Amino acid sequence: MINADPQELAKFSDLAHKWWDPESEFRPLHQINPLRLDWIDQLASIKGKNVVDVGCGGGILAESMARRGANVLGIDLADKPLKVAQLHAMEAGVANLDYRSIAAEALANEQPGQFDVVTCMEMLEHVPDPSSVIQACADMVKPGGWVFFSTLNRNPKSYLFAIVGAEYLLKLLPKGTHEFSRFIRPAELARWIREARLDTVQFKGLEYNPLTRLYKLSGDTSVNYLVACRKPITP
Ligand code: SAH
């Protein structure tokens, strides 16, 4: 059984043609990308490293990491976003960047311990069994390597901001983009990370100001948040 929800994949395929339009439904991903890219690069120094981006979609993060000199493989199970990602990389002439349609669990079986850095952003809240993806990410990374996750917290404020605010009031995202029950509390994510034998290094919040329409990294993990982990050198 593959750990994916066909309806979730279809949602992203239907919108794939808009992926690189910074004013489209993907505006939030375009806006947060420089913030998360700098944070990842500061911690893991990605230049020259082998990086896998799990749930890469149209390739906003994957391509930006390749532009910083990393060798990047982007994987996803939605075909149209992957095609958009491939085409964009080709047109932009970005080297060191490949895309594949393969599940995280399958890649972990095929290439265990092969990557210096694993990124898995805004994806876990769309998957039936997030802990299995986290375990796969842990299996893919080399001892001493870095794994980064980001997702949405589950509490009344995140319901208000991520669903009512983003989908209904501000219309930043299409209605139905997110399902509240799939949001993940930091304590739940931390437990799965521990069970996968990764060490948590840092949690960061991603705050949105609806007045300035700007995001910033902060200590407030109540809505969007990111976590950096490392695989211990000695297990
Ligand atoms: N990580 C990218 C895209 C986030 S959108 C970014 O942050 O810029 C969520 C992505 O997760 C979509 O591309 C969707 O197709 C993908 N996805 C959802 N379920 C998946 C699964 N089970 N396996 C792989 N990718 C999945």
Residues whose N, C-alpha, C, O or C-beta is under 5 A from the ligand:
A	BS01	SAH	N3 A4 D5 E8 L9 F12 L29 V54 G55 C56 G57 I60 L61 D76 L77 A78 P81 M121 E122 M123 H126 V127
